[in-house]
């Protein structure tokens, strides 16, 4: 779940799941304002740069990558019959700037990348091969 209220306070815990692994960060006070500290101690100036570090340098929208730990804890656990793998969801992106005519830009929550698909066609997989299981 993306972070909507961007006025985070020092001490706020953030969590993310990437390639099947759980990651955490904390909003910390620095001499320059607020920063984002990963569990390994590295600090970043934005949630996007912290998310990018988790993803090995890939560009990242940190507000979509991270979830407030308090919100993640509220999620209802999946029934045991569901697959252990996280459900993938392709969502139409809010900003359709740059989408080719007749196509819609989507976002893959598995690889955290955007891609385009023909308008009116629900994509079955992203270009990296992640299947939509929602």
Chimera marker file (.cmm) of the C-alpha trace (Angstrom):
<marker_set name="trace">
<marker id="1" x="0.000" y="0.000" z="0.000" r="1" g="1" b="0" radius="0.5"/>
<marker id="2" x="1.550" y="3.298" z="-1.032" r="1" g="1" b="0" radius="0.5"/>
<marker id="3" x="2.175" y="6.102" z="1.436" r="1" g="1" b="0" radius="0.5"/>
<marker id="4" x="-0.348" y="8.882" z="0.888" r="1" g="1" b="0" radius="0.5"/>
<marker id="5" x="0.461" y="11.260" z="3.761" r="1" g="1" b="0" radius="0.5"/>
<marker id="6" x="4.006" y="12.375" z="3.021" r="1" g="1" b="0" radius="0.5"/>
<marker id="7" x="4.378" y="14.339" z="6.269" r="1" g="1" b="0" radius="0.5"/>
<marker id="8" x="6.212" y="11.564" z="8.084" r="1" g="1" b="0" radius="0.5"/>
<marker id="9" x="7.710" y="12.087" z="11.527" r="1" g="1" b="0" radius="0.5"/>
<marker id="10" x="11.012" y="10.837" z="12.913" r="1" g="1" b="0" radius="0.5"/>
<marker id="11" x="10.520" y="7.364" z="14.337" r="1" g="1" b="0" radius="0.5"/>
<marker id="12" x="8.034" y="6.258" z="11.670" r="1" g="1" b="0" radius="0.5"/>
<marker id="13" x="8.746" y="2.670" z="10.585" r="1" g="1" b="0" radius="0.5"/>
<marker id="14" x="8.480" y="1.682" z="6.922" r="1" g="1" b="0" radius="0.5"/>
<marker id="15" x="8.380" y="-1.799" z="5.410" r="1" g="1" b="0" radius="0.5"/>
<marker id="16" x="8.599" y="-3.227" z="1.905" r="1" g="1" b="0" radius="0.5"/>
<marker id="17" x="8.733" y="-6.603" z="0.226" r="1" g="1" b="0" radius="0.5"/>
<marker id="18" x="11.003" y="-6.927" z="-2.793" r="1" g="1" b="0" radius="0.5"/>
<marker id="19" x="11.793" y="-10.167" z="-4.644" r="1" g="1" b="0" radius="0.5"/>
<marker id="20" x="10.343" y="-12.186" z="-1.776" r="1" g="1" b="0" radius="0.5"/>
<marker id="21" x="12.405" y="-10.503" z="0.944" r="1" g="1" b="0" radius="0.5"/>
<marker id="22" x="11.199" y="-8.144" z="3.665" r="1" g="1" b="0" radius="0.5"/>
<marker id="23" x="12.943" y="-4.803" z="4.135" r="1" g="1" b="0" radius="0.5"/>
<marker id="24" x="12.536" y="-2.088" z="6.726" r="1" g="1" b="0" radius="0.5"/>
<marker id="25" x="13.502" y="1.544" z="7.125" r="1" g="1" b="0" radius="0.5"/>
<marker id="26" x="12.953" y="4.210" z="9.724" r="1" g="1" b="0" radius="0.5"/>
<marker id="27" x="12.408" y="7.926" z="9.310" r="1" g="1" b="0" radius="0.5"/>
<marker id="28" x="15.215" y="9.603" z="11.272" r="1" g="1" b="0" radius="0.5"/>
<marker id="29" x="16.126" y="13.150" z="12.150" r="1" g="1" b="0" radius="0.5"/>
<marker id="30" x="19.392" y="14.325" z="10.559" r="1" g="1" b="0" radius="0.5"/>
<marker id="31" x="21.276" y="17.616" z="10.609" r="1" g="1" b="0" radius="0.5"/>
<marker id="32" x="19.662" y="18.421" z="7.232" r="1" g="1" b="0" radius="0.5"/>
<marker id="33" x="16.098" y="17.479" z="8.225" r="1" g="1" b="0" radius="0.5"/>
<marker id="34" x="14.568" y="14.024" z="7.872" r="1" g="1" b="0" radius="0.5"/>
<marker id="35" x="16.301" y="10.987" z="6.447" r="1" g="1" b="0" radius="0.5"/>
<marker id="36" x="15.485" y="7.340" z="5.805" r="1" g="1" b="0" radius="0.5"/>
<marker id="37" x="17.661" y="4.696" z="7.499" r="1" g="1" b="0" radius="0.5"/>
<marker id="38" x="17.649" y="1.130" z="6.253" r="1" g="1" b="0" radius="0.5"/>
<marker id="39" x="17.998" y="-1.732" z="8.721" r="1" g="1" b="0" radius="0.5"/>
<marker id="40" x="21.657" y="-2.093" z="7.660" r="1" g="1" b="0" radius="0.5"/>
<marker id="41" x="22.349" y="1.481" z="8.843" r="1" g="1" b="0" radius="0.5"/>
<marker id="42" x="22.647" y="3.219" z="5.477" r="1" g="1" b="0" radius="0.5"/>
<marker id="43" x="20.862" y="6.598" z="5.396" r="1" g="1" b="0" radius="0.5"/>
<marker id="44" x="19.200" y="8.317" z="2.470" r="1" g="1" b="0" radius="0.5"/>
<marker id="45" x="17.593" y="11.707" z="1.872" r="1" g="1" b="0" radius="0.5"/>
<marker id="46" x="14.389" y="10.340" z="0.339" r="1" g="1" b="0" radius="0.5"/>
<marker id="47" x="12.242" y="7.214" z="0.438" r="1" g="1" b="0" radius="0.5"/>
<marker id="48" x="12.927" y="6.827" z="-3.287" r="1" g="1" b="0" radius="0.5"/>
<marker id="49" x="16.702" y="6.684" z="-2.835" r="1" g="1" b="0" radius="0.5"/>
<marker id="50" x="16.273" y="4.207" z="0.051" r="1" g="1" b="0" radius="0.5"/>
<marker id="51" x="13.998" y="2.046" z="-2.128" r="1" g="1" b="0" radius="0.5"/>
<marker id="52" x="16.426" y="2.302" z="-5.024" r="1" g="1" b="0" radius="0.5"/>
<marker id="53" x="19.216" y="1.002" z="-2.776" r="1" g="1" b="0" radius="0.5"/>
<marker id="54" x="17.063" y="-2.001" z="-1.842" r="1" g="1" b="0" radius="0.5"/>
<marker id="55" x="16.421" y="-2.614" z="-5.541" r="1" g="1" b="0" radius="0.5"/>
<marker id="56" x="20.122" y="-2.559" z="-6.426" r="1" g="1" b="0" radius="0.5"/>
<marker id="57" x="20.116" y="0.914" z="-7.981" r="1" g="1" b="0" radius="0.5"/>
<marker id="58" x="16.948" y="0.700" z="-10.085" r="1" g="1" b="0" radius="0.5"/>
<marker id="59" x="14.820" y="3.840" z="-10.201" r="1" g="1" b="0" radius="0.5"/>
<marker id="60" x="12.099" y="3.726" z="-7.577" r="1" g="1" b="0" radius="0.5"/>
<marker id="61" x="9.073" y="5.732" z="-6.474" r="1" g="1" b="0" radius="0.5"/>
<marker id="62" x="9.646" y="5.442" z="-2.733" r="1" g="1" b="0" radius="0.5"/>
<marker id="63" x="6.134" y="6.593" z="-1.847" r="1" g="1" b="0" radius="0.5"/>
<marker id="64" x="4.793" y="3.520" z="-3.676" r="1" g="1" b="0" radius="0.5"/>
<marker id="65" x="7.620" y="1.155" z="-2.701" r="1" g="1" b="0" radius="0.5"/>
<marker id="66" x="7.359" y="1.595" z="1.084" r="1" g="1" b="0" radius="0.5"/>
<marker id="67" x="4.361" y="0.976" z="3.318" r="1" g="1" b="0" radius="0.5"/>
<marker id="68" x="3.867" y="2.337" z="6.804" r="1" g="1" b="0" radius="0.5"/>
<marker id="69" x="4.636" y="-0.536" z="9.196" r="1" g="1" b="0" radius="0.5"/>
<marker id="70" x="1.516" y="0.372" z="11.164" r="1" g="1" b="0" radius="0.5"/>
<marker id="71" x="-0.608" y="-0.069" z="8.013" r="1" g="1" b="0" radius="0.5"/>
<marker id="72" x="1.094" y="-3.332" z="7.017" r="1" g="1" b="0" radius="0.5"/>
<marker id="73" x="0.340" y="-4.756" z="10.466" r="1" g="1" b="0" radius="0.5"/>
<marker id="74" x="-3.374" y="-4.122" z="9.899" r="1" g="1" b="0" radius="0.5"/>
<marker id="75" x="-3.457" y="-6.293" z="6.774" r="1" g="1" b="0" radius="0.5"/>
<marker id="76" x="-5.531" y="-9.422" z="7.187" r="1" g="1" b="0" radius="0.5"/>
<marker id="77" x="-3.381" y="-12.532" z="6.812" r="1" g="1" b="0" radius="0.5"/>
<marker id="78" x="-4.068" y="-14.583" z="3.719" r="1" g="1" b="0" radius="0.5"/>
<marker id="79" x="-5.856" y="-17.895" z="4.104" r="1" g="1" b="0" radius="0.5"/>
<marker id="80" x="-3.494" y="-20.900" z="4.168" r="1" g="1" b="0" radius="0.5"/>
<marker id="81" x="-4.901" y="-22.107" z="0.848" r="1" g="1" b="0" radius="0.5"/>
<marker id="82" x="-3.454" y="-19.102" z="-1.005" r="1" g="1" b="0" radius="0.5"/>
<marker id="83" x="-0.079" y="-19.245" z="-2.687" r="1" g="1" b="0" radius="0.5"/>
<marker id="84" x="2.835" y="-18.175" z="-0.506" r="1" g="1" b="0" radius="0.5"/>
<marker id="85" x="3.999" y="-15.827" z="-3.245" r="1" g="1" b="0" radius="0.5"/>
<marker id="86" x="2.643" y="-12.284" z="-2.904" r="1" g="1" b="0" radius="0.5"/>
<marker id="87" x="-0.290" y="-11.468" z="-5.130" r="1" g="1" b="0" radius="0.5"/>
<marker id="88" x="0.767" y="-9.332" z="-8.049" r="1" g="1" b="0" radius="0.5"/>
<marker id="89" x="-1.415" y="-6.469" z="-9.069" r="1" g="1" b="0" radius="0.5"/>
<marker id="90" x="-1.198" y="-4.389" z="-12.192" r="1" g="1" b="0" radius="0.5"/>
<marker id="91" x="-2.779" y="-1.017" z="-11.612" r="1" g="1" b="0" radius="0.5"/>
<marker id="92" x="-3.340" y="1.700" z="-14.194" r="1" g="1" b="0" radius="0.5"/>
<marker id="93" x="-0.947" y="4.518" z="-13.318" r="1" g="1" b="0" radius="0.5"/>
<marker id="94" x="-2.481" y="7.815" z="-12.253" r="1" g="1" b="0" radius="0.5"/>
<marker id="95" x="-0.173" y="9.766" z="-14.553" r="1" g="1" b="0" radius="0.5"/>
<marker id="96" x="-0.754" y="8.612" z="-18.115" r="1" g="1" b="0" radius="0.5"/>
<marker id="97" x="1.798" y="11.103" z="-19.525" r="1" g="1" b="0" radius="0.5"/>
<marker id="98" x="3.871" y="9.438" z="-22.199" r="1" g="1" b="0" radius="0.5"/>
<marker id="99" x="1.443" y="6.571" z="-22.800" r="1" g="1" b="0" radius="0.5"/>
<marker id="100" x="1.260" y="5.799" z="-26.529" r="1" g="1" b="0" radius="0.5"/>
<marker id="101" x="-2.080" y="6.613" z="-28.128" r="1" g="1" b="0" radius="0.5"/>
<marker id="102" x="-4.590" y="3.822" z="-27.543" r="1" g="1" b="0" radius="0.5"/>
<marker id="103" x="-2.578" y="2.385" z="-24.663" r="1" g="1" b="0" radius="0.5"/>
<marker id="104" x="-2.729" y="2.594" z="-20.872" r="1" g="1" b="0" radius="0.5"/>
<marker id="105" x="0.320" y="2.721" z="-18.601" r="1" g="1" b="0" radius="0.5"/>
<marker id="106" x="0.309" y="0.104" z="-15.821" r="1" g="1" b="0" radius="0.5"/>
<marker id="107" x="2.494" y="-0.449" z="-12.754" r="1" g="1" b="0" radius="0.5"/>
<marker id="108" x="3.764" y="-3.907" z="-11.709" r="1" g="1" b="0" radius="0.5"/>
<marker id="109" x="4.061" y="-4.295" z="-7.937" r="1" g="1" b="0" radius="0.5"/>
<marker id="110" x="6.522" y="-7.187" z="-8.364" r="1" g="1" b="0" radius="0.5"/>
<marker id="111" x="9.272" y="-5.423" z="-10.322" r="1" g="1" b="0" radius="0.5"/>
<marker id="112" x="8.089" y="-1.892" z="-9.488" r="1" g="1" b="0" radius="0.5"/>
<marker id="113" x="8.166" y="-0.912" z="-13.172" r="1" g="1" b="0" radius="0.5"/>
<marker id="114" x="5.677" y="0.771" z="-15.444" r="1" g="1" b="0" radius="0.5"/>
<marker id="115" x="4.627" y="-0.630" z="-18.809" r="1" g="1" b="0" radius="0.5"/>
<marker id="116" x="1.976" y="0.036" z="-21.463" r="1" g="1" b="0" radius="0.5"/>
<marker id="117" x="-0.826" y="-2.233" z="-22.646" r="1" g="1" b="0" radius="0.5"/>
<marker id="118" x="-3.572" y="-1.710" z="-25.214" r="1" g="1" b="0" radius="0.5"/>
<marker id="119" x="-6.550" y="0.228" z="-23.873" r="1" g="1" b="0" radius="0.5"/>
<marker id="120" x="-9.384" y="-2.089" z="-22.787" r="1" g="1" b="0" radius="0.5"/>
<marker id="121" x="-7.092" y="-5.139" z="-22.471" r="1" g="1" b="0" radius="0.5"/>
<marker id="122" x="-6.196" y="-6.375" z="-18.982" r="1" g="1" b="0" radius="0.5"/>
<marker id="123" x="-2.497" y="-7.367" z="-19.093" r="1" g="1" b="0" radius="0.5"/>
<marker id="124" x="-1.756" y="-10.960" z="-18.082" r="1" g="1" b="0" radius="0.5"/>
<marker id="125" x="1.939" y="-10.310" z="-17.397" r="1" g="1" b="0" radius="0.5"/>
<marker id="126" x="4.386" y="-7.417" z="-17.319" r="1" g="1" b="0" radius="0.5"/>
<marker id="127" x="7.330" y="-7.288" z="-19.776" r="1" g="1" b="0" radius="0.5"/>
<marker id="128" x="9.539" y="-8.916" z="-17.086" r="1" g="1" b="0" radius="0.5"/>
<marker id="129" x="7.144" y="-11.890" z="-16.998" r="1" g="1" b="0" radius="0.5"/>
<marker id="130" x="5.389" y="-11.281" z="-13.677" r="1" g="1" b="0" radius="0.5"/>
<marker id="131" x="1.848" y="-12.634" z="-13.963" r="1" g="1" b="0" radius="0.5"/>
<marker id="132" x="-1.166" y="-10.778" z="-12.652" r="1" g="1" b="0" radius="0.5"/>
<marker id="133" x="-2.619" y="-13.054" z="-9.952" r="1" g="1" b="0" radius="0.5"/>
<marker id="134" x="-5.109" y="-10.665" z="-8.383" r="1" g="1" b="0" radius="0.5"/>
<link id1="1" id2="2" r="1" g="1" b="0" radius="0.2"/>
<link id1="2" id2="3" r="1" g="1" b="0" radius="0.2"/>
<link id1="3" id2="4" r="1" g="1" b="0" radius="0.2"/>
<link id1="4" id2="5" r="1" g="1" b="0" radius="0.2"/>
<link id1="5" id2="6" r="1" g="1" b="0" radius="0.2"/>
<link id1="6" id2="7" r="1" g="1" b="0" radius="0.2"/>
<link id1="7" id2="8" r="1" g="1" b="0" radius="0.2"/>
<link id1="8" id2="9" r="1" g="1" b="0" radius="0.2"/>
<link id1="9" id2="10" r="1" g="1" b="0" radius="0.2"/>
<link id1="10" id2="11" r="1" g="1" b="0" radius="0.2"/>
<link id1="11" id2="12" r="1" g="1" b="0" radius="0.2"/>
<link id1="12" id2="13" r="1" g="1" b="0" radius="0.2"/>
<link id1="13" id2="14" r="1" g="1" b="0" radius="0.2"/>
<link id1="14" id2="15" r="1" g="1" b="0" radius="0.2"/>
<link id1="15" id2="16" r="1" g="1" b="0" radius="0.2"/>
<link id1="16" id2="17" r="1" g="1" b="0" radius="0.2"/>
<link id1="17" id2="18" r="1" g="1" b="0" radius="0.2"/>
<link id1="18" id2="19" r="1" g="1" b="0" radius="0.2"/>
<link id1="19" id2="20" r="1" g="1" b="0" radius="0.2"/>
<link id1="20" id2="21" r="1" g="1" b="0" radius="0.2"/>
<link id1="21" id2="22" r="1" g="1" b="0" radius="0.2"/>
<link id1="22" id2="23" r="1" g="1" b="0" radius="0.2"/>
<link id1="23" id2="24" r="1" g="1" b="0" radius="0.2"/>
<link id1="24" id2="25" r="1" g="1" b="0" radius="0.2"/>
<link id1="25" id2="26" r="1" g="1" b="0" radius="0.2"/>
<link id1="26" id2="27" r="1" g="1" b="0" radius="0.2"/>
<link id1="27" id2="28" r="1" g="1" b="0" radius="0.2"/>
<link id1="28" id2="29" r="1" g="1" b="0" radius="0.2"/>
<link id1="29" id2="30" r="1" g="1" b="0" radius="0.2"/>
<link id1="30" id2="31" r="1" g="1" b="0" radius="0.2"/>
<link id1="31" id2="32" r="1" g="1" b="0" radius="0.2"/>
<link id1="32" id2="33" r="1" g="1" b="0" radius="0.2"/>
<link id1="33" id2="34" r="1" g="1" b="0" radius="0.2"/>
<link id1="34" id2="35" r="1" g="1" b="0" radius="0.2"/>
<link id1="35" id2="36" r="1" g="1" b="0" radius="0.2"/>
<link id1="36" id2="37" r="1" g="1" b="0" radius="0.2"/>
<link id1="37" id2="38" r="1" g="1" b="0" radius="0.2"/>
<link id1="38" id2="39" r="1" g="1" b="0" radius="0.2"/>
<link id1="39" id2="40" r="1" g="1" b="0" radius="0.2"/>
<link id1="40" id2="41" r="1" g="1" b="0" radius="0.2"/>
<link id1="41" id2="42" r="1" g="1" b="0" radius="0.2"/>
<link id1="42" id2="43" r="1" g="1" b="0" radius="0.2"/>
<link id1="43" id2="44" r="1" g="1" b="0" radius="0.2"/>
<link id1="44" id2="45" r="1" g="1" b="0" radius="0.2"/>
<link id1="45" id2="46" r="1" g="1" b="0" radius="0.2"/>
<link id1="46" id2="47" r="1" g="1" b="0" radius="0.2"/>
<link id1="47" id2="48" r="1" g="1" b="0" radius="0.2"/>
<link id1="48" id2="49" r="1" g="1" b="0" radius="0.2"/>
<link id1="49" id2="50" r="1" g="1" b="0" radius="0.2"/>
<link id1="50" id2="51" r="1" g="1" b="0" radius="0.2"/>
<link id1="51" id2="52" r="1" g="1" b="0" radius="0.2"/>
<link id1="52" id2="53" r="1" g="1" b="0" radius="0.2"/>
<link id1="53" id2="54" r="1" g="1" b="0" radius="0.2"/>
<link id1="54" id2="55" r="1" g="1" b="0" radius="0.2"/>
<link id1="55" id2="56" r="1" g="1" b="0" radius="0.2"/>
<link id1="56" id2="57" r="1" g="1" b="0" radius="0.2"/>
<link id1="57" id2="58" r="1" g="1" b="0" radius="0.2"/>
<link id1="58" id2="59" r="1" g="1" b="0" radius="0.2"/>
<link id1="59" id2="60" r="1" g="1" b="0" radius="0.2"/>
<link id1="60" id2="61" r="1" g="1" b="0" radius="0.2"/>
<link id1="61" id2="62" r="1" g="1" b="0" radius="0.2"/>
<link id1="62" id2="63" r="1" g="1" b="0" radius="0.2"/>
<link id1="63" id2="64" r="1" g="1" b="0" radius="0.2"/>
<link id1="64" id2="65" r="1" g="1" b="0" radius="0.2"/>
<link id1="65" id2="66" r="1" g="1" b="0" radius="0.2"/>
<link id1="66" id2="67" r="1" g="1" b="0" radius="0.2"/>
<link id1="67" id2="68" r="1" g="1" b="0" radius="0.2"/>
<link id1="68" id2="69" r="1" g="1" b="0" radius="0.2"/>
<link id1="69" id2="70" r="1" g="1" b="0" radius="0.2"/>
<link id1="70" id2="71" r="1" g="1" b="0" radius="0.2"/>
<link id1="71" id2="72" r="1" g="1" b="0" radius="0.2"/>
<link id1="72" id2="73" r="1" g="1" b="0" radius="0.2"/>
<link id1="73" id2="74" r="1" g="1" b="0" radius="0.2"/>
<link id1="74" id2="75" r="1" g="1" b="0" radius="0.2"/>
<link id1="75" id2="76" r="1" g="1" b="0" radius="0.2"/>
<link id1="76" id2="77" r="1" g="1" b="0" radius="0.2"/>
<link id1="77" id2="78" r="1" g="1" b="0" radius="0.2"/>
<link id1="78" id2="79" r="1" g="1" b="0" radius="0.2"/>
<link id1="79" id2="80" r="1" g="1" b="0" radius="0.2"/>
<link id1="80" id2="81" r="1" g="1" b="0" radius="0.2"/>
<link id1="81" id2="82" r="1" g="1" b="0" radius="0.2"/>
<link id1="82" id2="83" r="1" g="1" b="0" radius="0.2"/>
<link id1="83" id2="84" r="1" g="1" b="0" radius="0.2"/>
<link id1="84" id2="85" r="1" g="1" b="0" radius="0.2"/>
<link id1="85" id2="86" r="1" g="1" b="0" radius="0.2"/>
<link id1="86" id2="87" r="1" g="1" b="0" radius="0.2"/>
<link id1="87" id2="88" r="1" g="1" b="0" radius="0.2"/>
<link id1="88" id2="89" r="1" g="1" b="0" radius="0.2"/>
<link id1="89" id2="90" r="1" g="1" b="0" radius="0.2"/>
<link id1="90" id2="91" r="1" g="1" b="0" radius="0.2"/>
<link id1="91" id2="92" r="1" g="1" b="0" radius="0.2"/>
<link id1="92" id2="93" r="1" g="1" b="0" radius="0.2"/>
<link id1="93" id2="94" r="1" g="1" b="0" radius="0.2"/>
<link id1="94" id2="95" r="1" g="1" b="0" radius="0.2"/>
<link id1="95" id2="96" r="1" g="1" b="0" radius="0.2"/>
<link id1="96" id2="97" r="1" g="1" b="0" radius="0.2"/>
<link id1="97" id2="98" r="1" g="1" b="0" radius="0.2"/>
<link id1="98" id2="99" r="1" g="1" b="0" radius="0.2"/>
<link id1="99" id2="100" r="1" g="1" b="0" radius="0.2"/>
<link id1="100" id2="101" r="1" g="1" b="0" radius="0.2"/>
<link id1="101" id2="102" r="1" g="1" b="0" radius="0.2"/>
<link id1="102" id2="103" r="1" g="1" b="0" radius="0.2"/>
<link id1="103" id2="104" r="1" g="1" b="0" radius="0.2"/>
<link id1="104" id2="105" r="1" g="1" b="0" radius="0.2"/>
<link id1="105" id2="106" r="1" g="1" b="0" radius="0.2"/>
<link id1="106" id2="107" r="1" g="1" b="0" radius="0.2"/>
<link id1="107" id2="108" r="1" g="1" b="0" radius="0.2"/>
<link id1="108" id2="109" r="1" g="1" b="0" radius="0.2"/>
<link id1="109" id2="110" r="1" g="1" b="0" radius="0.2"/>
<link id1="110" id2="111" r="1" g="1" b="0" radius="0.2"/>
<link id1="111" id2="112" r="1" g="1" b="0" radius="0.2"/>
<link id1="112" id2="113" r="1" g="1" b="0" radius="0.2"/>
<link id1="113" id2="114" r="1" g="1" b="0" radius="0.2"/>
<link id1="114" id2="115" r="1" g="1" b="0" radius="0.2"/>
<link id1="115" id2="116" r="1" g="1" b="0" radius="0.2"/>
<link id1="116" id2="117" r="1" g="1" b="0" radius="0.2"/>
<link id1="117" id2="118" r="1" g="1" b="0" radius="0.2"/>
<link id1="118" id2="119" r="1" g="1" b="0" radius="0.2"/>
<link id1="119" id2="120" r="1" g="1" b="0" radius="0.2"/>
<link id1="120" id2="121" r="1" g="1" b="0" radius="0.2"/>
<link id1="121" id2="122" r="1" g="1" b="0" radius="0.2"/>
<link id1="122" id2="123" r="1" g="1" b="0" radius="0.2"/>
<link id1="123" id2="124" r="1" g="1" b="0" radius="0.2"/>
<link id1="124" id2="125" r="1" g="1" b="0" radius="0.2"/>
<link id1="125" id2="126" r="1" g="1" b="0" radius="0.2"/>
<link id1="126" id2="127" r="1" g="1" b="0" radius="0.2"/>
<link id1="127" id2="128" r="1" g="1" b="0" radius="0.2"/>
<link id1="128" id2="129" r="1" g="1" b="0" radius="0.2"/>
<link id1="129" id2="130" r="1" g="1" b="0" radius="0.2"/>
<link id1="130" id2="131" r="1" g="1" b="0" radius="0.2"/>
<link id1="131" id2="132" r="1" g="1" b="0" radius="0.2"/>
<link id1="132" id2="133" r="1" g="1" b="0" radius="0.2"/>
<link id1="133" id2="134" r="1" g="1" b="0" radius="0.2"/>
</marker_set>
